[in-house]
Amino acid sequence: MMSISILSTDKAPAAIGPYSQAVKAGPFLFASGQIPLRPDGSLVEGSIEEQTEQVLANIKGLLEEAGASVTNIVKTTVFLGDMNDFAKMNEVYSTVFGEHKPARSTVEVARLPRDVKVEIEFVAYLGS
């Protein structure tokens, strides 16, 4: 029988609704979308670069809690409020992932929570 457990950490902002920061199901970690909230819940306002940096810091915090790193990520989905921010977001994203290139989808959406510029969710493989 596959085990399912909830991951919770103070290294990323707490869930602000009826969901979990991440769920481990078997060897996979499924993370809820991360927006540019600091772990204390305060919002990073500012450029797409600053917001992307915070989102990726939150992702690293979730992975650290799971005993993993960005190299465990197999898929990300990036939601942008404006596709014109793609190149700048991608520049910050690539500094974190380096040579590790998980599968990725990037979509422009009409609106994101707290009217932020970016949200990123991921799936990571943690092994058996």
Salt bridges, closest charged atoms under 4 A:
GLU64 OE2 - LYS11 NZ 3.07
GLU65 OE1 - LYS11 NZ 3.68
ASP115 OD1 - ARG111 NE 2.58
